[in-house]
Amino acid sequence: MSHNLTDEQKTALEAAAFRRLVSHLQERTDVQNIDMMNLSGFCRNCLSRWYQEAAQAHNIDLDKDGAREIVYGMPYDEWKAAHQTEATEQQKAAFAASHQDK
């Protein structure tokens, strides 16, 4: 099936999907970054890094902390203090196994 979307429509839809993803991740504070990395190969930190890289590509000054605050919905240190738990040995082992070749 072919979709005849204009570049403007694609951008609008991609932006809406991105905002929905960020909102979902902000709501699902029970999901730890290490679990996301182990299952999908990316996490909130990756998403914020990609956001910062996109800003730089468009000559927009956005630092790491600013990008993280956009993705996390609050300063990163606040999110960590409120929601991040210590990784279990099983989570750490799964992370190490999934990143052996990298």
Secondary structure as UniProt FT lines:
FT   HELIX           7..27
FT   TURN            29..30
FT   HELIX           33..40
FT   HELIX           44..57
FT   TURN            58..59
FT   HELIX           64..72
FT   HELIX           76..83
FT   HELIX           89..98
FT   TURN            99..101
//
